Amino acid sequence: MGVFKAAAVQMRSGTSPERNAADMERLVRDAAHQGATYVQTPEMTGALIRDKQAGAAAFTTEDKDVVVATARRLAKELGIFLHVGSTAILRADGKLANRAFLFSPDGALIAGYDKIHMFDVDLDNGESWRESASYEPGTEAVVTDIGGTRLGFAVCYDLRFPQLFRAEAMAGAEVLTVPAAFTRQTGEAHWHVLLRARAIENGAYVIAAAQGGLHEDGRETYGHSLIVDPWGRIVAEAAHDEPGVTVAEIDPAQSLAARRKIPNLKNARDFTVNAGTSEAPRFRGAAS
């Protein structure tokens, strides 16, 4: 695809998947109107529902999900790569997955990704989250092709696990994605620095569409959707928590240029850790 325009769609998803799908459609159309040929929506595009019972009643299977159907239709109509950052999907075993979808310009599903790392934390302000109580974690990293550019998947809390992004970069990813619903507290502390770090460490673009503002279920998310270049520079930002579209030009050649300047992917070495115990864990510096 060469140089292309990418858009990060910032949302404030509520508890109704139908309303959220309509909001997504409006914003995706705006992004395409601005010339974006790759459009990413945030984590939990379909609904943010903190109550487990209410969520169970609202979420459904992939073939019946309104956000999935809307995204498939929009990708084909607008001729774009449309990446649903994630939405809650009822699996065949009755468990929920926090699942991303990427549709091609002909409406075909190119790839899916189930969030691997579950947000199980207790914050200083009293917020407590147990994502693993509702969702089954994924087990597979995913890298796929969008018109000749290699793209790697992640979702929100995955951002704090650099080994995932390194593995995807070693598998050829030039663009790394982090659709998210970061809390305001953690976003203010770490959002910008972590996204820039993942870009710098891997010589890759990072595109991160975010949820923002006060949601119907009472949570508050940080917003500030970002696009970061392979040198760690912020090339586009929604400097607020309001719904909207952030667009930037992506030049995959810049990833190669950054990796030539700082060839840390090539220079990585395997090593062991001497922790004063009888067992010495071995770590891989590079994927092979």
Secondary structure by P-SEA (a helix, b strand, c coil): ccbbbbbbbbbbccccaaaaaaaaaaaaaaaaaacccbbbbccccccccccaaaaaaccccccccaaaaaaaaaaaaacccccccbbbbbcccccccbbbbbbcccccccccccccccccccccccccccccccbbbbcbbbbbbcccbbbbbbcccccccaaaaaaaaaacccbbbbbccccaaaaaccaaaaaaaaaaaccbbbbbbbccccccccccccccccccccccccccccccccbbbbbbbbcaaaaaaaaaacccccccccccccccccbbbbbbcccc
